[in-house]
Amino acid sequence: MNHSTDFDQLKYFLDSRVALYNCLDFIEKDPILIPHRFSRKEDIEISAFLTATISWGQRVSIINNARRLIDLMDNSPYEFLLEGTENDWKNVSNFVHRTFNGEDCLFFLKSLKNIYENHGGLETVFTDGFKLDETAFAALSYFRKIFLSVPHERRIGKHVSDVTSNSSAKRLNMFLRWMVRNDSNEVDFGLWKNIPSSALMLPLDVHTGNVARDLGLLERKQNEWKAVEEITVVLRTFDKNDPIKYDFALFGVGVFEGKDISQRR
């Protein structure tokens, strides 16, 4: 990418893939389908956060289990959190997605209830963290501190990414993308107005990491926070205001187009 021609060609390739994948058709095969069922801000936030939390493994399984979890919450996540009875909550104790079990799920609901009752809601917590130094790193670190302030078993902490330990925080960054990006194609929600899209970080996973390396966008071998910082800095050279739109390009190429990326540029 030292030459302007290479930069222009790569930008054209990435922009073309954003146009291809950042569209309403994308929603039907992606976990973001779940929060798109709702119109109330709090229902969108809560269902999105819980869906993002279990977003590892096969996408069909993620969507099916996220749908089942929201069904267990009577398809009214916000009302369920604040007004659900003890018997209502017992239904959730049977939920399992891979290593995320009913005990984990109950803690997540208790912590979310605490956040909405005592901390102004998810948007306020993430925004307060962001304002500490205007970085996503600060927002994610502060959120984890508040989220785990409710008494819990130590093992539950593994389900909340810790960026201070160099975690890539893929699922939390994806959740932030959903909430923050002002997407004219209406895939992402753009509900949160006090964190700019320019501050978002790439939800780095196996697919996006491999594609980024194949394209020469990422040198680090491990999918860690330092790699997230490295790739996001590069993506900002393509679009400083909305760098994480390229998540659609990198993910779409990795999942739907396979190998030999360099030959198609």
ZINORDA-V406165 format. One record per run of one state. SS is the DSSP state (H for helix, E for strand, - for the rest). FROM is the first residue (numbers start at 1). TO is the last residue. If there is no record, write none. Layout:
# ZINORDA-V406165
ss: (SS & SS)
from: (FROM & FROM)
to: (TO & TO)
This chain:
# ZINORDA-V406165
ss: (- & H & - & H & - & H & - & H & - & H & - & H & - & H & - & H & - & E & - & E & - & H & - & H & - & H & - & H & - & H & - & H & - & H & - & H & - & H & - & H & -)
from: (1 & 4 & 22 & 24 & 28 & 31 & 34 & 35 & 38 & 41 & 54 & 59 & 73 & 77 & 84 & 86 & 93 & 97 & 98 & 100 & 101 & 102 & 119 & 122 & 134 & 136 & 148 & 154 & 160 & 163 & 166 & 170 & 181 & 197 & 200 & 206 & 215 & 225 & 239 & 243 & 258)
to: (3 & 21 & 23 & 27 & 30 & 33 & 34 & 37 & 40 & 53 & 58 & 72 & 76 & 83 & 85 & 92 & 96 & 97 & 99 & 100 & 101 & 118 & 121 & 133 & 135 & 147 & 153 & 159 & 162 & 165 & 169 & 180 & 196 & 199 & 205 & 214 & 224 & 238 & 242 & 257 & 265)
